Amino acid sequence: MRIDRRIFAAIAAGAVALSPAAPERPRAREAGIEIGILPTGPLNAITDVAGVRVGHVTLDEGTAIRTGVTAILPHGGNLYQDKVPAGFAVGNGFGKFAGSTQIVELGEIETPILLTNTLSVPEAMAGAIEWTLAQPGNEEARSVNAVVGETNDGSLNDIRARRVTPAHARAAIEAARAGPVAEGSVGAGTGTVAFDWKGGIGTASRRLPASLGGWTVGVLVQSNYGGALTVAGVPVGQALGQYYLQRELDDASADGSVIIVIATDAPLSDRNLERLARRAFLGIARTGSPITNGSGDYAVAFSTNEAVRRTAARRSATSPIAELPNDSLSPLFQAAVEATEEAVVNSLFAAEGVTGHRGRIEALPVDRVVELYRRSRD
């Protein structure tokens, strides 16, 4: 792993974590809560899509810095030379998603996807660009479309300090690995808040049966939004007395943001990946969000299938590309909705309570949520 000396110094001081310890709090399924009808992949994570890698850099400094960077790599090769088709969708556009217009225009991604806080998008872009330019084979690159999403972690994090650097972004990319994904208060989810409880990074996956192609859909979210929390159809926020519009707009807030990253191994066109990305907001709605005026809700979906890759050789050829027809998309839509909903719930289940810049945000009381879920099934 190539990491700048400043990052090494921060790691030695305990301010930056590249490999956070797995949380002791259970994930939703470990606690007995089942969401949806489709089976999960082996890890129930975005990394169930072969080739996808995730890395985090977590900044936890003093009493006020609670932020970080999360990197998602569609594959382990040269993304600039071996681009993946992609689609982009907006639920509510109060946010900053760098690189989105080129995804919409060209339907492809050529860098890792980075998540961070609102005021650190430029630094994350710089890190992604520097990393891309440094890859062997990119010596002639003169334009790089860095893809960076954000949510505002200014309650727990002194966001105006702008502690994230390009080196942190590069370190998150270098730390990206296949396998289990750390969730909760890690990486870009270190300082986020969801439904007035501690939010963070969450992930989940769904695998279609062989009769429907056997394709996998994996989702990773950065949860930082609000509403009336619903878990597997159970009105948890109302039962626990913490929800949007409670006591006539007096307490809980619904504003905020969520970034949704969807990966699939199904051979989809960029047009159908955009359709898949749109469905993710149905999963957000199922968690109890109205997608408010002050929320920045974005989804990006990509396919790792080599049949639809935008390689240099294929870009100069005229051979047809095999992709799934429209009539095969509905099961994938179902998978995206379910995995998005469960990823959000996992982000809340995994996150510990955090004290930061403007006070403390408590963790979701998982035991009470499980009790409510069980009672609803009796």
Secondary structure, 3 states (H helix, E strand, C coil): CCCCHHHHHHHHCCCEECCCCCCCCCCCCCCCCCCCCCCCCCCCCHHHCCCCEEEEEEEEECCCEEEEEEEEECCCCCCCCEEEEEEEEEEEECCCCECHHHHHHHCEECCCEEEEEHHHHHHHHHHHHHHHHHCCCCCCCCCCCCEEEEECCCCCCCHHHCCCCHHHHHHHHHHCECCCCCCECCHHHCCCEECCEECEEEEEEEECCHHHCCCEEEEEEEEECCCCCCECCECHHHHCCCCECCCCCCCECCCEEEEEEEEECCCCCHHHHHHHHHHHHHHHHHCCCCCCCCEEEEEEEEECCHHHCEEHHHHCCCCCCCCCCHHHCHHHHHHHHHHHHHHHHHHHHHCCCEEECCEEECCCCHHHHHHHHHHHHC
